[in-house]
């Protein structure tokens, strides 16, 4: 077992395109929960409609890539309105139930047989990133980095664009939160009745936060489609939202940098755990009771254990404030 190679691969994953995509989606979730107190358990639904918005536009209708991104964001806007209008006037648990159910219903619809002409059904859509890769300034056949931490030209291009979007959305979040609008939504998180007593329309502010966070989640879905050059409905299972919650709580909810640090640390730990288990089991033979699929199951169990430990011992995460987690979410 080569521990140096395992560490190198873990560091590579912490800065890689998947970590960037999840950081982007977690920034949207942070706007929902960290700043507004909205219990959104269906962020993966926004990622799905964003990915399929750009995928169907490019693959089925052969529209330009930039139009596809616009369609993906428009789909997320419609989804946020459909989820928010009937639930945001009610208690937070209604939103949580609606979002997790809606994300799963959408996934099942997109994989259904009647939707196959548009979505590809269970097979999904392929060859989505042609225009995106045409713009790639990096040499596709070269590798960039140092030592064992290297990336292909395609990965470098995806990382450059996605991490740039992460920085842009983090900056936008910082500007919004330090504006009068941001002070209102933090007031909604802590005591929406008090905000309502000051004459503010709480429903409108909640809807604005839901839409904005959903659009950022859809943008993450669009970049996932570009990274993989293909999408398939079963990539967007509820466990993706579960990972996003672990990332947000690990980094620190209600902090601009929380989702970014959380995503990098989460994927470092996930890949380190996977490499360590496979090294102990396949290379050293110390885990003879495990076979191939078991390693993935243990990874998920590790993520769940990480979430439990965080909630019990450090609910504020790495850089969060414990007060951010002691909110009255109504």
Secondary structure, DSSP 8 states (H G I E B T S, - for coil): --HHHHHHHHHHHHHSHHHHHHHHHHHHHIIIIIIT----S-HHHHHHHHHHHHHHHHHTS---HHHHHHHHHHHHHHHHHHHHHHHTTS-HHHHHHHHHHHHHHHHHHHTSGGGHHHH-GGG-EE---HHHHHT--S-TT-EEEETTEEEEHHHHHHHHHHHHHHHHHHHHHHHHHTSHHHHHHHHHHHHHHHHHHTT--HHHHHHHHHHHHHHHHHHHHHHHHHHHSEE-GGGS-HHHHHHHHHHHHHH-TT-TTHHHHHHHHHHHHHHHHHHHHHIIIIIS---TT--HHHHHHHHHHHHHHHHHHHHHH-TTTTT--HHHHS----
